[in-house]
Amino acid sequence: MKTVQMTLDEDLVKAVDKAAKRLGTTRSGFARDALRSAIRKVQMMELERRHREGYRRKPVKHGEFSDWESEQVWVE
């Protein structure tokens, strides 16, 4: 692991410390988990952007997925 220095406002530090205590972890552990979660969110946003771009460039054609309609289960 590598030690890094961060500048945070006091209210954020207090909130992080309170959340870390409730979760039974350290400030560093909480920050690592939060950063991993933020990175996953950024990656998901990029995949969604690429997905939208793909459908924008090549829209679904009418009836393109109709062969699968009989396989769908609709729960009411």
N, CA, C, O and CB atoms as a CASP TS submission, in Angstrom:
PFRMAT TS
TARGET T0000
AUTHOR 0000-0000-0000
METHOD Language model
MODEL 1
PARENT N/A
ATOM      1  N   MET     1       0.838  -1.179   0.000  1.00  0.00           N
ATOM      2  CA  MET     1       0.000   0.000   0.000  1.00  0.00           C
ATOM      3  C   MET     1       0.880   1.239   0.000  1.00  0.00           C
ATOM      4  O   MET     1       2.052   1.212   0.377  1.00  0.00           O
ATOM      5  CB  MET     1      -0.952   0.000   1.210  1.00  0.00           C
ATOM      6  N   LYS     2       0.272   2.302  -0.432  1.00  0.00           N
ATOM      7  CA  LYS     2       0.970   3.570  -0.492  1.00  0.00           C
ATOM      8  C   LYS     2       0.209   4.584   0.372  1.00  0.00           C
ATOM      9  O   LYS     2      -1.021   4.618   0.352  1.00  0.00           O
ATOM     10  CB  LYS     2       1.103   4.067  -1.967  1.00  0.00           C
ATOM     11  N   THR     3       0.926   5.388   1.110  1.00  0.00           N
ATOM     12  CA  THR     3       0.315   6.429   1.921  1.00  0.00           C
ATOM     13  C   THR     3       0.163   7.681   1.075  1.00  0.00           C
ATOM     14  O   THR     3       1.104   8.109   0.406  1.00  0.00           O
ATOM     15  CB  THR     3       1.155   6.715   3.192  1.00  0.00           C
ATOM     16  N   VAL     4      -1.042   8.272   1.112  1.00  0.00           N
ATOM     17  CA  VAL     4      -1.298   9.509   0.374  1.00  0.00           C
ATOM     18  C   VAL     4      -1.865  10.536   1.343  1.00  0.00           C
ATOM     19  O   VAL     4      -2.461  10.183   2.361  1.00  0.00           O
ATOM     20  CB  VAL     4      -2.277   9.268  -0.825  1.00  0.00           C
ATOM     21  N   GLN     5      -1.677  11.774   1.025  1.00  0.00           N
ATOM     22  CA  GLN     5      -2.192  12.855   1.854  1.00  0.00           C
ATOM     23  C   GLN     5      -3.349  13.512   1.116  1.00  0.00           C
ATOM     24  O   GLN     5      -3.268  13.771  -0.084  1.00  0.00           O
ATOM     25  CB  GLN     5      -1.077  13.895   2.192  1.00  0.00           C
ATOM     26  N   MET     6      -4.430  13.779   1.850  1.00  0.00           N
ATOM     27  CA  MET     6      -5.602  14.414   1.252  1.00  0.00           C
ATOM     28  C   MET     6      -6.016  15.591   2.119  1.00  0.00           C
ATOM     29  O   MET     6      -5.794  15.586   3.330  1.00  0.00           O
ATOM     30  CB  MET     6      -6.776  13.402   1.095  1.00  0.00           C
ATOM     31  N   THR     7      -6.610  16.588   1.507  1.00  0.00           N
ATOM     32  CA  THR     7      -7.148  17.730   2.234  1.00  0.00           C
ATOM     33  C   THR     7      -8.668  17.639   2.176  1.00  0.00           C
ATOM     34  O   THR     7      -9.259  17.635   1.096  1.00  0.00           O
ATOM     35  CB  THR     7      -6.631  19.090   1.640  1.00  0.00           C
ATOM     36  N   LEU     8      -9.292  17.566   3.349  1.00  0.00           N
ATOM     37  CA  LEU     8     -10.747  17.458   3.448  1.00  0.00           C
ATOM     38  C   LEU     8     -11.252  18.499   4.426  1.00  0.00           C
ATOM     39  O   LEU     8     -10.542  18.869   5.362  1.00  0.00           O
ATOM     40  CB  LEU     8     -11.181  16.033   3.889  1.00  0.00           C
ATOM     41  N   ASP     9     -12.480  18.979   4.219  1.00  0.00           N
ATOM     42  CA  ASP     9     -13.016  19.928   5.191  1.00  0.00           C
ATOM     43  C   ASP     9     -13.427  19.185   6.459  1.00  0.00           C
ATOM     44  O   ASP     9     -13.693  17.984   6.431  1.00  0.00           O
ATOM     45  CB  ASP     9     -14.221  20.705   4.599  1.00  0.00           C
ATOM     46  N   GLU    10     -13.472  19.910   7.556  1.00  0.00           N
ATOM     47  CA  GLU    10     -13.715  19.317   8.879  1.00  0.00           C
ATOM     48  C   GLU    10     -15.016  18.532   8.954  1.00  0.00           C
ATOM     49  O   GLU    10     -15.060  17.457   9.552  1.00  0.00           O
ATOM     50  CB  GLU    10     -13.729  20.398   9.927  1.00  0.00           C
ATOM     51  N   ASP    11     -16.083  19.066   8.347  1.00  0.00           N
ATOM     52  CA  ASP    11     -17.377  18.379   8.394  1.00  0.00           C
ATOM     53  C   ASP    11     -17.304  17.024   7.702  1.00  0.00           C
ATOM     54  O   ASP    11     -17.897  16.050   8.167  1.00  0.00           O
ATOM     55  CB  ASP    11     -18.465  19.241   7.745  1.00  0.00           C
ATOM     56  N   LEU    12     -16.582  16.965   6.599  1.00  0.00           N
ATOM     57  CA  LEU    12     -16.444  15.700   5.890  1.00  0.00           C
ATOM     58  C   LEU    12     -15.636  14.706   6.717  1.00  0.00           C
ATOM     59  O   LEU    12     -15.990  13.528   6.780  1.00  0.00           O
ATOM     60  CB  LEU    12     -15.783  15.919   4.524  1.00  0.00           C
ATOM     61  N   VAL    13     -14.578  15.150   7.339  1.00  0.00           N
ATOM     62  CA  VAL    13     -13.764  14.267   8.190  1.00  0.00           C
ATOM     63  C   VAL    13     -14.617  13.708   9.338  1.00  0.00           C
ATOM     64  O   VAL    13     -14.540  12.521   9.654  1.00  0.00           O
ATOM     65  CB  VAL    13     -12.527  15.035   8.757  1.00  0.00           C
ATOM     66  N   LYS    14     -15.419  14.565   9.950  1.00  0.00           N
ATOM     67  CA  LYS    14     -16.288  14.109  11.041  1.00  0.00           C
ATOM     68  C   LYS    14     -17.295  13.071  10.540  1.00  0.00           C
ATOM     69  O   LYS    14     -17.536  12.060  11.200  1.00  0.00           O
ATOM     70  CB  LYS    14     -17.031  15.306  11.674  1.00  0.00           C
ATOM     71  N   ALA    15     -17.876  13.328   9.376  1.00  0.00           N
ATOM     72  CA  ALA    15     -18.852  12.387   8.820  1.00  0.00           C
ATOM     73  C   ALA    15     -18.190  11.056   8.467  1.00  0.00           C
ATOM     74  O   ALA    15     -18.766   9.995   8.707  1.00  0.00           O
ATOM     75  CB  ALA    15     -19.527  12.986   7.576  1.00  0.00           C
ATOM     76  N   VAL    16     -16.999  11.105   7.906  1.00  0.00           N
ATOM     77  CA  VAL    16     -16.264   9.888   7.566  1.00  0.00           C
ATOM     78  C   VAL    16     -15.922   9.113   8.832  1.00  0.00           C
ATOM     79  O   VAL    16     -16.111   7.898   8.888  1.00  0.00           O
ATOM     80  CB  VAL    16     -14.980  10.227   6.778  1.00  0.00           C
ATOM     81  N   ASP    17     -15.428   9.802   9.833  1.00  0.00           N
ATOM     82  CA  ASP    17     -15.077   9.129  11.088  1.00  0.00           C
ATOM     83  C   ASP    17     -16.301   8.469  11.731  1.00  0.00           C
ATOM     84  O   ASP    17     -16.214   7.352  12.240  1.00  0.00           O
ATOM     85  CB  ASP    17     -14.445  10.130  12.067  1.00  0.00           C
ATOM     86  N   LYS    18     -17.426   9.158  11.706  1.00  0.00           N
ATOM     87  CA  LYS    18     -18.666   8.611  12.274  1.00  0.00           C
ATOM     88  C   LYS    18     -19.114   7.377  11.486  1.00  0.00           C
ATOM     89  O   LYS    18     -19.481   6.363  12.080  1.00  0.00           O
ATOM     90  CB  LYS    18     -19.788   9.686  12.273  1.00  0.00           C
ATOM     91  N   ALA    19     -19.086   7.458  10.159  1.00  0.00           N
ATOM     92  CA  ALA    19     -19.488   6.322   9.329  1.00  0.00           C
ATOM     93  C   ALA    19     -18.525   5.145   9.498  1.00  0.00           C
ATOM     94  O   ALA    19     -18.954   3.993   9.578  1.00  0.00           O
ATOM     95  CB  ALA    19     -19.555   6.739   7.853  1.00  0.00           C
ATOM     96  N   ALA    20     -17.237   5.436   9.552  1.00  0.00           N
ATOM     97  CA  ALA    20     -16.237   4.382   9.725  1.00  0.00           C
ATOM     98  C   ALA    20     -16.445   3.665  11.056  1.00  0.00           C
ATOM     99  O   ALA    20     -16.347   2.440  11.128  1.00  0.00           O
ATOM    100  CB  ALA    20     -14.811   4.967   9.650  1.00  0.00           C
ATOM    101  N   LYS    21     -16.727   4.420  12.095  1.00  0.00           N
ATOM    102  CA  LYS    21     -16.954   3.822  13.407  1.00  0.00           C
ATOM    103  C   LYS    21     -18.178   2.914  13.382  1.00  0.00           C
ATOM    104  O   LYS    21     -18.143   1.807  13.918  1.00  0.00           O
ATOM    105  CB  LYS    21     -17.125   4.912  14.472  1.00  0.00           C
ATOM    106  N   ARG    22     -19.253   3.378  12.763  1.00  0.00           N
ATOM    107  CA  ARG    22     -20.480   2.571  12.674  1.00  0.00           C
ATOM    108  C   ARG    22     -20.235   1.282  11.898  1.00  0.00           C
ATOM    109  O   ARG    22     -20.837   0.251  12.197  1.00  0.00           O
ATOM    110  CB  ARG    22     -21.607   3.376  12.005  1.00  0.00           C
ATOM    111  N   LEU    23     -19.357   1.340  10.908  1.00  0.00           N
ATOM    112  CA  LEU    23     -19.061   0.167  10.090  1.00  0.00           C
ATOM    113  C   LEU    23     -17.951  -0.702  10.671  1.00  0.00           C
ATOM    114  O   LEU    23     -17.660  -1.779  10.152  1.00  0.00           O
ATOM    115  CB  LEU    23     -18.681   0.599   8.702  1.00  0.00           C
ATOM    116  N   GLY    24     -17.336  -0.230  11.747  1.00  0.00           N
ATOM    117  CA  GLY    24     -16.262  -0.989  12.369  1.00  0.00           C
ATOM    118  C   GLY    24     -14.997  -1.032  11.535  1.00  0.00           C
ATOM    119  O   GLY    24     -14.299  -2.045  11.496  1.00  0.00           O
ATOM    120  N   THR    25     -14.713   0.060  10.877  1.00  0.00           N
ATOM    121  CA  THR    25     -13.509   0.141  10.050  1.00  0.00           C
ATOM    122  C   THR    25     -12.732   1.404  10.416  1.00  0.00           C
ATOM    123  O   THR    25     -13.114   2.142  11.324  1.00  0.00           O
ATOM    124  CB  THR    25     -13.871   0.135   8.532  1.00  0.00           C
ATOM    125  N   THR    26     -11.673   1.631   9.718  1.00  0.00           N
ATOM    126  CA  THR    26     -10.859   2.829   9.950  1.00  0.00           C
ATOM    127  C   THR    26     -11.211   3.895   8.923  1.00  0.00           C
ATOM    128  O   THR    26     -11.927   3.637   7.955  1.00  0.00           O
ATOM    129  CB  THR    26      -9.344   2.493   9.886  1.00  0.00           C
ATOM    130  N   ARG    27     -10.706   5.072   9.148  1.00  0.00           N
ATOM    131  CA  ARG    27     -10.872   6.152   8.178  1.00  0.00           C
ATOM    132  C   ARG    27     -10.275   5.742   6.829  1.00  0.00           C
ATOM    133  O   ARG    27     -10.882   5.959   5.781  1.00  0.00           O
ATOM    134  CB  ARG    27     -10.209   7.456   8.692  1.00  0.00           C
ATOM    135  N   SER    28      -9.092   5.153   6.869  1.00  0.00           N
ATOM    136  CA  SER    28      -8.440   4.715   5.626  1.00  0.00           C
ATOM    137  C   SER    28      -9.229   3.615   4.940  1.00  0.00           C
ATOM    138  O   SER    28      -9.395   3.630   3.720  1.00  0.00           O
ATOM    139  CB  SER    28      -7.021   4.229   5.911  1.00  0.00           C
ATOM    140  N   GLY    29      -9.718   2.656   5.726  1.00  0.00           N
ATOM    141  CA  GLY    29     -10.516   1.572   5.155  1.00  0.00           C
ATOM    142  C   GLY    29     -11.790   2.096   4.526  1.00  0.00           C
ATOM    143  O   GLY    29     -12.186   1.666   3.443  1.00  0.00           O
ATOM    144  N   PHE    30     -12.432   3.030   5.217  1.00  0.00           N
ATOM    145  CA  PHE    30     -13.642   3.635   4.680  1.00  0.00           C
ATOM    146  C   PHE    30     -13.338   4.367   3.373  1.00  0.00           C
ATOM    147  O   PHE    30     -14.081   4.247   2.399  1.00  0.00           O
ATOM    148  CB  PHE    30     -14.263   4.600   5.706  1.00  0.00           C
ATOM    149  N   ALA    31     -12.244   5.124   3.359  1.00  0.00           N
ATOM    150  CA  ALA    31     -11.862   5.873   2.152  1.00  0.00           C
ATOM    151  C   ALA    31     -11.550   4.921   0.995  1.00  0.00           C
ATOM    152  O   ALA    31     -11.950   5.173  -0.142  1.00  0.00           O
ATOM    153  CB  ALA    31     -10.640   6.774   2.440  1.00  0.00           C
ATOM    154  N   ARG    32     -10.838   3.828   1.282  1.00  0.00           N
ATOM    155  CA  ARG    32     -10.536   2.857   0.218  1.00  0.00           C
ATOM    156  C   ARG    32     -11.821   2.306  -0.390  1.00  0.00           C
ATOM    157  O   ARG    32     -11.965   2.248  -1.611  1.00  0.00           O
ATOM    158  CB  ARG    32      -9.672   1.699   0.766  1.00  0.00           C
ATOM    159  N   ASP    33     -12.765   1.898   0.483  1.00  0.00           N
ATOM    160  CA  ASP    33     -14.039   1.361  -0.013  1.00  0.00           C
ATOM    161  C   ASP    33     -14.808   2.404  -0.822  1.00  0.00           C
ATOM    162  O   ASP    33     -15.376   2.093  -1.869  1.00  0.00           O
ATOM    163  CB  ASP    33     -14.901   0.870   1.156  1.00  0.00           C
ATOM    164  N   ALA    34     -14.822   3.644  -0.328  1.00  0.00           N
ATOM    165  CA  ALA    34     -15.535   4.718  -1.029  1.00  0.00           C
ATOM    166  C   ALA    34     -14.906   4.997  -2.388  1.00  0.00           C
ATOM    167  O   ALA    34     -15.613   5.210  -3.373  1.00  0.00           O
ATOM    168  CB  ALA    34     -15.546   5.998  -0.184  1.00  0.00           C
ATOM    169  N   LEU    35     -13.587   4.997  -2.439  1.00  0.00           N
ATOM    170  CA  LEU    35     -12.902   5.252  -3.710  1.00  0.00           C
ATOM    171  C   LEU    35     -13.139   4.109  -4.697  1.00  0.00           C
ATOM    172  O   LEU    35     -13.353   4.348  -5.885  1.00  0.00           O
ATOM    173  CB  LEU    35     -11.392   5.446  -3.478  1.00  0.00           C
ATOM    174  N   ARG    36     -13.100   2.868  -4.208  1.00  0.00           N
ATOM    175  CA  ARG    36     -13.395   1.727  -5.095  1.00  0.00           C
ATOM    176  C   ARG    36     -14.816   1.831  -5.648  1.00  0.00           C
ATOM    177  O   ARG    36     -15.057   1.585  -6.830  1.00  0.00           O
ATOM    178  CB  ARG    36     -13.214   0.383  -4.337  1.00  0.00           C
ATOM    179  N   SER    37     -15.749   2.199  -4.773  1.00  0.00           N
ATOM    180  CA  SER    37     -17.137   2.352  -5.200  1.00  0.00           C
ATOM    181  C   SER    37     -17.274   3.460  -6.243  1.00  0.00           C
ATOM    182  O   SER    37     -18.006   3.303  -7.221  1.00  0.00           O
ATOM    183  CB  SER    37     -18.033   2.649  -3.994  1.00  0.00           C
ATOM    184  N   ALA    38     -16.587   4.561  -6.044  1.00  0.00           N
ATOM    185  CA  ALA    38     -16.632   5.671  -7.002  1.00  0.00           C
ATOM    186  C   ALA    38     -16.027   5.261  -8.339  1.00  0.00           C
ATOM    187  O   ALA    38     -16.531   5.651  -9.392  1.00  0.00           O
ATOM    188  CB  ALA    38     -15.891   6.896  -6.442  1.00  0.00           C
ATOM    189  N   ILE    39     -14.957   4.482  -8.306  1.00  0.00           N
ATOM    190  CA  ILE    39     -14.331   4.014  -9.554  1.00  0.00           C
ATOM    191  C   ILE    39     -15.278   3.090 -10.300  1.00  0.00           C
ATOM    192  O   ILE    39     -15.400   3.182 -11.522  1.00  0.00           O
ATOM    193  CB  ILE    39     -12.994   3.287  -9.263  1.00  0.00           C
ATOM    194  N   ARG    40     -15.965   2.179  -9.563  1.00  0.00           N
ATOM    195  CA  ARG    40     -16.954   1.294 -10.222  1.00  0.00           C
ATOM    196  C   ARG    40     -18.074   2.119 -10.853  1.00  0.00           C
ATOM    197  O   ARG    40     -18.544   1.802 -11.946  1.00  0.00           O
ATOM    198  CB  ARG    40     -17.551   0.278  -9.203  1.00  0.00           C
ATOM    199  N   LYS    41     -18.499   3.175 -10.165  1.00  0.00           N
ATOM    200  CA  LYS    41     -19.555   4.041 -10.697  1.00  0.00           C
ATOM    201  C   LYS    41     -19.098   4.722 -11.987  1.00  0.00           C
ATOM    202  O   LYS    41     -19.855   4.786 -12.956  1.00  0.00           O
ATOM    203  CB  LYS    41     -19.962   5.102  -9.651  1.00  0.00           C
ATOM    204  N   VAL    42     -17.874   5.225 -12.004  1.00  0.00           N
ATOM    205  CA  VAL    42     -17.331   5.866 -13.211  1.00  0.00           C
ATOM    206  C   VAL    42     -17.250   4.848 -14.349  1.00  0.00           C
ATOM    207  O   VAL    42     -17.587   5.168 -15.488  1.00  0.00           O
ATOM    208  CB  VAL    42     -15.925   6.476 -12.928  1.00  0.00           C
ATOM    209  N   GLN    43     -16.808   3.628 -14.050  1.00  0.00           N
ATOM    210  CA  GLN    43     -16.720   2.589 -15.078  1.00  0.00           C
ATOM    211  C   GLN    43     -18.101   2.246 -15.626  1.00  0.00           C
ATOM    212  O   GLN    43     -18.267   2.073 -16.833  1.00  0.00           O
ATOM    213  CB  GLN    43     -16.050   1.330 -14.514  1.00  0.00           C
ATOM    214  N   MET    44     -19.100   2.147 -14.731  1.00  0.00           N
ATOM    215  CA  MET    44     -20.461   1.839 -15.164  1.00  0.00           C
ATOM    216  C   MET    44     -21.026   2.969 -16.028  1.00  0.00           C
ATOM    217  O   MET    44     -21.701   2.719 -17.026  1.00  0.00           O
ATOM    218  CB  MET    44     -21.370   1.595 -13.945  1.00  0.00           C
ATOM    219  N   MET    45     -20.747   4.199 -15.638  1.00  0.00           N
ATOM    220  CA  MET    45     -21.212   5.335 -16.432  1.00  0.00           C
ATOM    221  C   MET    45     -20.594   5.299 -17.832  1.00  0.00           C
ATOM    222  O   MET    45     -21.268   5.605 -18.815  1.00  0.00           O
ATOM    223  CB  MET    45     -20.867   6.666 -15.727  1.00  0.00           C
ATOM    224  N   GLU    46     -19.327   4.929 -17.923  1.00  0.00           N
ATOM    225  CA  GLU    46     -18.661   4.835 -19.221  1.00  0.00           C
ATOM    226  C   GLU    46     -19.266   3.714 -20.060  1.00  0.00           C
ATOM    227  O   GLU    46     -19.471   3.889 -21.261  1.00  0.00           O
ATOM    228  CB  GLU    46     -17.155   4.605 -19.036  1.00  0.00           C
ATOM    229  N   LEU    47     -19.555   2.561 -19.447  1.00  0.00           N
ATOM    230  CA  LEU    47     -20.194   1.470 -20.194  1.00  0.00           C
ATOM    231  C   LEU    47     -21.584   1.885 -20.690  1.00  0.00           C
ATOM    232  O   LEU    47     -21.961   1.577 -21.821  1.00  0.00           O
ATOM    233  CB  LEU    47     -20.302   0.206 -19.311  1.00  0.00           C
ATOM    234  N   GLU    48     -22.336   2.579 -19.844  1.00  0.00           N
ATOM    235  CA  GLU    48     -23.664   3.049 -20.254  1.00  0.00           C
ATOM    236  C   GLU    48     -23.559   4.069 -21.381  1.00  0.00           C
ATOM    237  O   GLU    48     -24.371   4.057 -22.306  1.00  0.00           O
ATOM    238  CB  GLU    48     -24.411   3.662 -19.060  1.00  0.00           C
ATOM    239  N   ARG    49     -22.560   4.954 -21.310  1.00  0.00           N
ATOM    240  CA  ARG    49     -22.365   5.928 -22.380  1.00  0.00           C
ATOM    241  C   ARG    49     -22.059   5.217 -23.693  1.00  0.00           C
ATOM    242  O   ARG    49     -22.603   5.568 -24.740  1.00  0.00           O
ATOM    243  CB  ARG    49     -21.232   6.909 -22.023  1.00  0.00           C
ATOM    244  N   ARG    50     -21.180   4.213 -23.630  1.00  0.00           N
ATOM    245  CA  ARG    50     -20.832   3.462 -24.838  1.00  0.00           C
ATOM    246  C   ARG    50     -22.038   2.694 -25.377  1.00  0.00           C
ATOM    247  O   ARG    50     -22.223   2.595 -26.590  1.00  0.00           O
ATOM    248  CB  ARG    50     -19.679   2.493 -24.549  1.00  0.00           C
ATOM    249  N   HIS    51     -22.854   2.154 -24.479  1.00  0.00           N
ATOM    250  CA  HIS    51     -24.065   1.443 -24.870  1.00  0.00           C
ATOM    251  C   HIS    51     -25.019   2.391 -25.606  1.00  0.00           C
ATOM    252  O   HIS    51     -25.519   2.073 -26.685  1.00  0.00           O
ATOM    253  CB  HIS    51     -24.758   0.830 -23.629  1.00  0.00           C
ATOM    254  N   ARG    52     -25.261   3.568 -24.999  1.00  0.00           N
ATOM    255  CA  ARG    52     -26.133   4.559 -25.655  1.00  0.00           C
ATOM    256  C   ARG    52     -25.583   4.958 -27.017  1.00  0.00           C
ATOM    257  O   ARG    52     -26.334   5.057 -27.987  1.00  0.00           O
ATOM    258  CB  ARG    52     -26.292   5.809 -24.771  1.00  0.00           C
ATOM    259  N   GLU    53     -24.281   5.186 -27.095  1.00  0.00           N
ATOM    260  CA  GLU    53     -23.649   5.582 -28.354  1.00  0.00           C
ATOM    261  C   GLU    53     -23.820   4.496 -29.408  1.00  0.00           C
ATOM    262  O   GLU    53     -24.085   4.792 -30.573  1.00  0.00           O
ATOM    263  CB  GLU    53     -22.157   5.882 -28.139  1.00  0.00           C
ATOM    264  N   GLY    54     -23.669   3.240 -28.999  1.00  0.00           N
ATOM    265  CA  GLY    54     -23.856   2.139 -29.943  1.00  0.00           C
ATOM    266  C   GLY    54     -25.269   2.092 -30.498  1.00  0.00           C
ATOM    267  O   GLY    54     -25.460   1.910 -31.700  1.00  0.00           O
ATOM    268  N   TYR    55     -26.269   2.257 -29.622  1.00  0.00           N
ATOM    269  CA  TYR    55     -27.660   2.262 -30.092  1.00  0.00           C
ATOM    270  C   TYR    55     -27.981   3.524 -30.890  1.00  0.00           C
ATOM    271  O   TYR    55     -28.843   3.500 -31.768  1.00  0.00           O
ATOM    272  CB  TYR    55     -28.620   2.140 -28.906  1.00  0.00           C
ATOM    273  N   ARG    56     -27.286   4.636 -30.586  1.00  0.00           N
ATOM    274  CA  ARG    56     -27.498   5.844 -31.382  1.00  0.00           C
ATOM    275  C   ARG    56     -26.979   5.628 -32.803  1.00  0.00           C
ATOM    276  O   ARG    56     -27.616   6.026 -33.778  1.00  0.00           O
ATOM    277  CB  ARG    56     -26.798   7.061 -30.727  1.00  0.00           C
ATOM    278  N   ARG    57     -25.805   4.987 -32.900  1.00  0.00           N
ATOM    279  CA  ARG    57     -25.216   4.739 -34.221  1.00  0.00           C
ATOM    280  C   ARG    57     -25.944   3.644 -34.982  1.00  0.00           C
ATOM    281  O   ARG    57     -26.032   3.688 -36.209  1.00  0.00           O
ATOM    282  CB  ARG    57     -23.755   4.369 -34.079  1.00  0.00           C
ATOM    283  N   LYS    58     -26.466   2.659 -34.255  1.00  0.00           N
ATOM    284  CA  LYS    58     -27.160   1.545 -34.901  1.00  0.00           C
ATOM    285  C   LYS    58     -28.421   1.228 -34.100  1.00  0.00           C
ATOM    286  O   LYS    58     -28.421   0.323 -33.266  1.00  0.00           O
ATOM    287  CB  LYS    58     -26.233   0.285 -35.011  1.00  0.00           C
ATOM    288  N   PRO    59     -29.501   1.980 -34.358  1.00  0.00           N
ATOM    289  CA  PRO    59     -30.733   1.784 -33.598  1.00  0.00           C
ATOM    290  C   PRO    59     -31.331   0.394 -33.836  1.00  0.00           C
ATOM    291  O   PRO    59     -31.082  -0.243 -34.859  1.00  0.00           O
ATOM    292  CB  PRO    59     -31.753   2.860 -33.967  1.00  0.00           C
ATOM    293  N   VAL    60     -32.121  -0.051 -32.866  1.00  0.00           N
ATOM    294  CA  VAL    60     -32.818  -1.330 -32.991  1.00  0.00           C
ATOM    295  C   VAL    60     -33.847  -1.207 -34.104  1.00  0.00           C
ATOM    296  O   VAL    60     -34.584  -0.225 -34.182  1.00  0.00           O
ATOM    297  CB  VAL    60     -33.496  -1.745 -31.643  1.00  0.00           C
ATOM    298  N   LYS    61     -33.885  -2.213 -34.958  1.00  0.00           N
ATOM    299  CA  LYS    61     -34.869  -2.228 -36.046  1.00  0.00           C
ATOM    300  C   LYS    61     -36.164  -2.865 -35.556  1.00  0.00           C
ATOM    301  O   LYS    61     -36.154  -3.713 -34.664  1.00  0.00           O
ATOM    302  CB  LYS    61     -34.319  -2.994 -37.283  1.00  0.00           C
ATOM    303  N   HIS    62     -37.264  -2.453 -36.143  1.00  0.00           N
ATOM    304  CA  HIS    62     -38.568  -3.006 -35.785  1.00  0.00           C
ATOM    305  C   HIS    62     -38.545  -4.525 -35.977  1.00  0.00           C
ATOM    306  O   HIS    62     -38.171  -5.016 -37.042  1.00  0.00           O
ATOM    307  CB  HIS    62     -39.700  -2.357 -36.640  1.00  0.00           C
ATOM    308  N   GLY    63     -38.941  -5.252 -34.955  1.00  0.00           N
ATOM    309  CA  GLY    63     -38.995  -6.708 -35.029  1.00  0.00           C
ATOM    310  C   GLY    63     -37.666  -7.408 -34.812  1.00  0.00           C
ATOM    311  O   GLY    63     -37.592  -8.633 -34.911  1.00  0.00           O
ATOM    312  N   GLU    64     -36.619  -6.659 -34.520  1.00  0.00           N
ATOM    313  CA  GLU    64     -35.286  -7.242 -34.384  1.00  0.00           C
ATOM    314  C   GLU    64     -35.214  -8.277 -33.259  1.00  0.00           C
ATOM    315  O   GLU    64     -34.467  -9.251 -33.356  1.00  0.00           O
ATOM    316  CB  GLU    64     -34.267  -6.146 -34.135  1.00  0.00           C
ATOM    317  N   PHE    65     -35.985  -8.067 -32.202  1.00  0.00           N
ATOM    318  CA  PHE    65     -35.956  -8.985 -31.070  1.00  0.00           C
ATOM    319  C   PHE    65     -37.264  -9.754 -30.909  1.00  0.00           C
ATOM    320  O   PHE    65     -37.485 -10.367 -29.865  1.00  0.00           O
ATOM    321  CB  PHE    65     -35.654  -8.225 -29.800  1.00  0.00           C
ATOM    322  N   SER    66     -38.116  -9.738 -31.894  1.00  0.00           N
ATOM    323  CA  SER    66     -39.418 -10.380 -31.766  1.00  0.00           C
ATOM    324  C   SER    66     -39.322 -11.889 -31.580  1.00  0.00           C
ATOM    325  O   SER    66     -40.236 -12.489 -31.014  1.00  0.00           O
ATOM    326  CB  SER    66     -40.252 -10.076 -32.975  1.00  0.00           C
ATOM    327  N   ASP    67     -38.251 -12.518 -32.035  1.00  0.00           N
ATOM    328  CA  ASP    67     -38.095 -13.962 -31.847  1.00  0.00           C
ATOM    329  C   ASP    67     -38.017 -14.331 -30.364  1.00  0.00           C
ATOM    330  O   ASP    67     -38.307 -15.467 -29.991  1.00  0.00           O
ATOM    331  CB  ASP    67     -36.842 -14.458 -32.575  1.00  0.00           C
ATOM    332  N   TRP    68     -37.628 -13.382 -29.528  1.00  0.00           N
ATOM    333  CA  TRP    68     -37.463 -13.649 -28.101  1.00  0.00           C
ATOM    334  C   TRP    68     -38.714 -13.339 -27.285  1.00  0.00           C
ATOM    335  O   TRP    68     -38.753 -13.643 -26.093  1.00  0.00           O
ATOM    336  CB  TRP    68     -36.309 -12.851 -27.568  1.00  0.00           C
ATOM    337  N   GLU    69     -39.735 -12.743 -27.895  1.00  0.00           N
ATOM    338  CA  GLU    69     -40.915 -12.333 -27.138  1.00  0.00           C
ATOM    339  C   GLU    69     -41.616 -13.509 -26.471  1.00  0.00           C
ATOM    340  O   GLU    69     -42.147 -13.363 -25.370  1.00  0.00           O
ATOM    341  CB  GLU    69     -41.885 -11.614 -28.043  1.00  0.00           C
ATOM    342  N   SER    70     -41.628 -14.662 -27.112  1.00  0.00           N
ATOM    343  CA  SER    70     -42.294 -15.826 -26.522  1.00  0.00           C
ATOM    344  C   SER    70     -41.515 -16.373 -25.325  1.00  0.00           C
ATOM    345  O   SER    70     -42.061 -17.147 -24.540  1.00  0.00           O
ATOM    346  CB  SER    70     -42.471 -16.923 -27.574  1.00  0.00           C
ATOM    347  N   GLU    71     -40.258 -15.985 -25.177  1.00  0.00           N
ATOM    348  CA  GLU    71     -39.424 -16.452 -24.069  1.00  0.00           C
ATOM    349  C   GLU    71     -39.552 -15.568 -22.830  1.00  0.00           C
ATOM    350  O   GLU    71     -39.119 -15.949 -21.742  1.00  0.00           O
ATOM    351  CB  GLU    71     -37.975 -16.510 -24.505  1.00  0.00           C
ATOM    352  N   GLN    72     -40.139 -14.403 -22.998  1.00  0.00           N
ATOM    353  CA  GLN    72     -40.232 -13.455 -21.894  1.00  0.00           C
ATOM    354  C   GLN    72     -41.304 -13.892 -20.890  1.00  0.00           C
ATOM    355  O   GLN    72     -42.347 -14.424 -21.269  1.00  0.00           O
ATOM    356  CB  GLN    72     -40.543 -12.045 -22.426  1.00  0.00           C
ATOM    357  N   VAL    73     -41.031 -13.663 -19.631  1.00  0.00           N
ATOM    358  CA  VAL    73     -41.991 -13.941 -18.569  1.00  0.00           C
ATOM    359  C   VAL    73     -42.340 -12.607 -17.930  1.00  0.00           C
ATOM    360  O   VAL    73     -41.459 -11.914 -17.421  1.00  0.00           O
ATOM    361  CB  VAL    73     -41.419 -14.962 -17.510  1.00  0.00           C
ATOM    362  N   TRP    74     -43.603 -12.244 -17.949  1.00  0.00           N
ATOM    363  CA  TRP    74     -44.047 -10.987 -17.368  1.00  0.00           C
ATOM    364  C   TRP    74     -44.766 -11.279 -16.066  1.00  0.00           C
ATOM    365  O   TRP    74     -45.818 -11.918 -16.064  1.00  0.00           O
ATOM    366  CB  TRP    74     -44.964 -10.209 -18.344  1.00  0.00           C
ATOM    367  N   VAL    75     -44.217 -10.822 -14.981  1.00  0.00           N
ATOM    368  CA  VAL    75     -44.808 -11.031 -13.667  1.00  0.00           C
ATOM    369  C   VAL    75     -45.690  -9.841 -13.342  1.00  0.00           C
ATOM    370  O   VAL    75     -45.293  -8.687 -13.503  1.00  0.00           O
ATOM    371  CB  VAL    75     -43.716 -11.229 -12.578  1.00  0.00           C
ATOM    372  N   GLU    76     -46.882 -10.142 -12.887  1.00  0.00           N
ATOM    373  CA  GLU    76     -47.807  -9.055 -12.546  1.00  0.00           C
ATOM    374  C   GLU    76     -47.937  -8.884 -11.070  1.00  0.00           C
ATOM    375  O   GLU    76     -48.677  -8.012 -10.613  1.00  0.00           O
ATOM    376  CB  GLU    76     -49.161  -9.299 -13.140  1.00  0.00           C
TER
END
